[in-house]
Amino acid sequence: MIVDGSLGERVVRYSHPGRTAHPSRWERMMDVLSTLALIAATLSMGMVSSVFALYAHTVMPGLRRTDDRTFVGAFQALDRAIINPWFIGGGFLGALLFTIAAAVTQLGRPAFAWIAIALVLYAVTVVITIAANVPRNDAIKAAGDPDRMDVAAVRRQFDEARWARFNLVRVFTSVPAFALLVWALVLHGQSSA
């Protein structure tokens, strides 16, 4: 912050490193875009990390206590329901794309390092999801109608303990990524003031 003035007149101008006291229209537009990208990244990361956490502490422990037919049928229904634009676009892919956009628009700013770390953590989450969780989800759905299969064999093949372990790793990567984006938002707000 720069304070100018004489004889009691006080004019306050805010300055950003490397910028003039009066930002151009382009700089103002980039500030708005970087703010919106960071807000979208934070919201989508919060949403997706909450889903992974909910599966870890509620959904999978609840399903673990059910019989084989209930487990298979319920998991199939849950996985079909989660493949929707809100989760896939707004959460799972949205968190990745918006965090990339936030990182690009925050280059050279105080929040960049925190966003970059969040992006790396979430990239690990995406890889785990695609490599470990999704193949199991697809296999249990492909098994078909629980009334026309050996549900005990399908449940064993699904290996819910392994699915849950990989999901817990997703919790431990995505929740800190969300926290880092929240902190980046704070830093961005302080540097924009």
C-alpha positions as CSV (number, residue, x, y, z in Angstrom):
1,M,0.0,0.0,0.0
2,I,1.3,3.5,-0.9
3,V,0.1,6.5,0.9
4,D,0.4,9.9,-0.8
5,G,-0.8,13.2,0.3
6,S,0.1,16.6,1.7
7,L,-1.3,18.9,4.3
8,G,-3.7,16.4,5.8
9,E,-4.9,15.1,2.4
10,R,-4.6,11.4,2.3
11,V,-4.8,9.4,-0.9
12,V,-4.4,5.6,-0.7
13,R,-3.4,3.6,-3.7
14,Y,-2.8,-0.2,-3.6
15,S,0.1,-1.5,-5.5
16,H,0.9,-5.0,-6.7
17,P,4.5,-6.1,-7.4
18,G,5.4,-5.4,-10.9
19,R,2.2,-3.3,-11.6
20,T,1.5,0.3,-12.0
21,A,-0.6,2.1,-9.4
22,H,-3.4,2.3,-12.0
23,P,-3.9,-1.2,-13.6
24,S,-4.9,-1.4,-17.2
25,R,-8.2,-2.8,-18.3
26,W,-6.3,-6.0,-19.3
27,E,-4.8,-6.3,-15.8
28,R,-8.2,-5.8,-14.1
29,M,-9.8,-8.4,-16.4
30,M,-6.9,-10.9,-15.6
31,D,-7.5,-10.1,-11.8
32,V,-11.1,-11.0,-12.2
33,L,-10.3,-14.2,-14.2
34,S,-7.7,-15.3,-11.7
35,T,-10.0,-14.7,-8.8
36,L,-12.9,-16.6,-10.5
37,A,-10.6,-19.5,-11.4
38,L,-9.3,-19.8,-7.9
39,I,-12.8,-19.7,-6.4
40,A,-14.0,-22.3,-8.9
41,A,-10.9,-24.5,-8.1
42,T,-11.6,-24.2,-4.4
43,L,-15.3,-25.0,-4.6
44,S,-14.8,-28.0,-6.9
45,M,-12.0,-29.3,-4.9
46,G,-14.1,-29.0,-1.7
47,M,-16.9,-30.9,-3.4
48,V,-14.8,-33.8,-4.7
49,S,-12.7,-34.2,-1.6
50,S,-16.0,-34.3,0.5
51,V,-17.3,-37.1,-1.7
52,F,-14.1,-39.2,-1.2
53,A,-14.2,-38.5,2.6
54,L,-17.9,-39.4,2.8
55,Y,-17.2,-42.7,1.1
56,A,-14.3,-43.3,3.6
57,H,-16.2,-42.6,6.8
58,T,-19.8,-43.5,5.9
59,V,-20.6,-45.2,2.6
60,M,-18.0,-48.0,2.7
61,P,-18.2,-48.7,6.4
62,G,-22.0,-48.9,6.0
63,L,-21.9,-51.2,3.0
64,R,-19.3,-53.4,4.7
65,R,-22.0,-54.5,7.2
66,T,-24.4,-55.6,4.6
67,D,-24.9,-59.0,3.0
68,D,-23.3,-59.8,-0.4
69,R,-26.4,-59.1,-2.5
70,T,-27.1,-55.8,-0.8
71,F,-23.5,-54.7,-1.1
72,V,-23.3,-55.5,-4.9
73,G,-26.7,-54.0,-5.7
74,A,-26.1,-50.9,-3.6
75,F,-22.6,-50.2,-4.9
76,Q,-23.8,-50.6,-8.5
77,A,-26.6,-48.1,-7.8
78,L,-24.2,-45.6,-6.1
79,D,-21.7,-45.8,-8.9
80,R,-24.3,-45.3,-11.6
81,A,-25.7,-42.3,-9.7
82,I,-22.3,-40.6,-9.2
83,I,-21.7,-40.6,-12.9
84,N,-23.5,-37.3,-13.4
85,P,-22.5,-33.8,-14.6
86,W,-22.5,-32.3,-11.1
87,F,-19.8,-34.8,-9.8
88,I,-17.9,-35.5,-13.0
89,G,-17.9,-32.0,-14.5
90,G,-18.2,-29.8,-11.4
91,G,-16.2,-32.0,-9.1
92,F,-13.9,-34.6,-10.4
93,L,-12.8,-33.0,-13.7
94,G,-13.7,-29.5,-12.6
95,A,-11.3,-29.6,-9.7
96,L,-8.5,-30.6,-12.1
97,L,-9.3,-28.1,-14.8
98,F,-10.1,-25.1,-12.5
99,T,-6.9,-25.8,-10.4
100,I,-4.9,-25.7,-13.6
101,A,-6.6,-22.5,-14.6
102,A,-5.9,-21.0,-11.2
103,A,-2.3,-22.0,-11.3
104,V,-1.8,-20.4,-14.8
105,T,-3.5,-17.2,-13.8
106,Q,-1.6,-16.9,-10.5
107,L,1.9,-17.3,-12.0
108,G,4.3,-15.0,-10.2
109,R,1.8,-14.2,-7.4
110,P,2.0,-15.2,-3.8
111,A,-0.7,-17.9,-4.1
112,F,0.9,-19.7,-7.0
113,A,3.1,-22.1,-4.9
114,W,0.2,-23.3,-2.8
115,I,-2.0,-23.8,-5.9
116,A,0.8,-25.8,-7.6
117,I,1.1,-28.1,-4.6
118,A,-2.6,-28.6,-4.5
119,L,-2.5,-29.4,-8.3
120,V,0.1,-32.1,-7.7
121,L,-1.8,-33.6,-4.9
122,Y,-5.0,-33.7,-6.9
123,A,-3.2,-35.1,-9.9
124,V,-2.2,-38.1,-7.7
125,T,-5.9,-38.3,-6.7
126,V,-6.9,-38.5,-10.4
127,V,-4.3,-41.1,-11.2
128,I,-5.4,-43.3,-8.3
129,T,-9.1,-42.9,-9.2
130,I,-8.5,-43.9,-12.9
131,A,-6.0,-46.7,-12.1
132,A,-7.4,-48.3,-9.0
133,N,-11.0,-47.3,-8.2
134,V,-12.7,-47.0,-11.6
135,P,-11.7,-50.4,-12.9
136,R,-13.3,-52.0,-9.8
137,N,-16.4,-49.8,-10.2
138,D,-16.7,-50.9,-13.8
139,A,-16.2,-54.5,-13.0
140,I,-18.9,-54.7,-10.4
141,K,-21.3,-52.8,-12.7
142,A,-20.5,-55.2,-15.6
143,A,-21.3,-58.2,-13.4
144,G,-25.0,-57.5,-14.1
145,D,-28.1,-58.0,-12.1
146,P,-27.4,-59.2,-8.5
147,D,-30.3,-61.6,-8.8
148,R,-28.6,-63.4,-11.6
149,M,-25.0,-63.8,-10.4
150,D,-22.9,-65.3,-7.6
151,V,-22.9,-62.1,-5.5
152,A,-20.3,-63.5,-3.0
153,A,-17.9,-64.1,-5.9
154,V,-18.5,-60.7,-7.4
155,R,-18.0,-59.0,-4.0
156,R,-14.7,-61.0,-3.4
157,Q,-13.5,-60.1,-6.9
158,F,-14.3,-56.4,-6.2
159,D,-12.1,-56.5,-3.1
160,E,-13.8,-53.8,-1.1
161,A,-10.9,-53.5,1.4
162,R,-8.5,-52.6,-1.5
163,W,-11.0,-50.2,-3.0
164,A,-11.4,-48.5,0.5
165,R,-7.6,-48.3,1.0
166,F,-7.2,-46.5,-2.4
167,N,-10.1,-44.3,-1.5
168,L,-8.4,-43.3,1.8
169,V,-5.3,-42.3,-0.2
170,R,-7.6,-40.1,-2.3
171,V,-8.9,-38.5,0.9
172,F,-5.3,-37.9,2.1
173,T,-4.4,-36.2,-1.2
174,S,-7.6,-34.3,-2.0
175,V,-8.5,-32.9,1.4
176,P,-5.1,-31.2,1.8
177,A,-5.4,-30.0,-1.8
178,F,-8.6,-28.3,-0.8
179,A,-7.0,-26.8,2.3
180,L,-4.1,-25.4,0.2
181,L,-6.6,-23.8,-2.2
182,V,-8.4,-22.2,0.7
183,W,-5.1,-20.8,1.9
184,A,-4.3,-19.7,-1.7
185,L,-7.6,-17.8,-1.8
186,V,-6.7,-16.0,1.5
187,L,-3.3,-15.1,0.0
188,H,-4.8,-13.9,-3.2
189,G,-7.3,-11.8,-1.3
190,Q,-4.5,-10.2,0.7
191,S,-2.4,-9.5,-2.4
192,S,-5.4,-8.0,-4.2
193,A,-6.2,-5.6,-1.3
